[in-house]
Amino acid sequence: MCLRSLKTFVIIHVLVVSVFLTALGSQNKTIHFVTEFILLGFSNQGEMQGLFFSSILFLYLLTLLGNGAIVCAVKWDRRLHTPMYIFLGSFAFLEIWYVSSTIPNMLVNILSENKTISFSACFLQFYFFFSLGTTECFFLSVMAYDRYLAICRPLHYPSIMTRKFCVILICVCWVSGFLCYPVPIVLISQLPFCGPNVIDHIVCDPGPLFALACVPAPSTELLCYTFNSMIIFGPFLSILGSYTLVLRAVLRVPSGAGRTKAFSTCGSHLVVVSLFYGTLMVMYVSPTSGNPAGMQKIVTLIYSALTPLLNPFIYSLRNKDMKHALKKVLGLTTLQN
């Protein structure tokens, strides 16, 4: 089942990317415009460039190590072969790809003299970064639904959240996330870009790209910001609804120990949701937010790099089973003995 779903996802993904690249290619042939952008990134750091590069590289490697350890722990420890941990392992796997869609290019950009990125590469980064971010929104919603079933309907939980249903939800998150953004990205790519070509950001983002277009495109801009708001608020309202029901159920638990256990189970997920959605809404909900470029870079760095780094620590902080599994993966149990 899992292998068949994975093959279906790969085929759909290849078809979407092929159509996307064809659209970009036809745009290159029909309209004369800039063939590359200058992605400024953190170019104003001056003498701090070396330190900044080392810090970002260290955080990136730490993110890969932490999330990779969670993936391995869920795979190798049979006690973690439950829906909650399967979702967590899949989410950690997603975070590895999410952070890898921006940080490697950011590191190259820091060391680069000209800081250029080709037109196609810019929009491909745009596609993968936003598709993976959308998939993360869907994953957080599904994980909240899983906690709702476990706490509010514990007797029915094993029959509802089966291994098969768990895999289906994971595949739906991935496929849906990658099918959401081709249309908005192709619409933006069809705008004429005739110069200037400087993007004062760390990633190829719709805001700076709209600003570089030769002609205003209010309808496309409104469509994209409305679409972003739907992508953000749809899963967010689902998460809010799930945890409202969870909170109501927890408050009815007579024993204090039961309430504490329920809150500790959901607490880590709520922290991750708050970190991710808090920064995401600042960036993409309001088209007229007027945030300065420096603030946009910092906020983007937080939700694209800092949140994936903190997730392994947040999820394993108060979870004994995950702590023990991670110690085995990292070899700490052997060292302690």
Salt bridges, closest charged atoms under 4 A:
ASP77 OD2 - ARG79 NH2 3.37
ASP146 OD2 - ARG147 NH2 2.83
ASP200 OD1 - LYS297 NZ 2.71
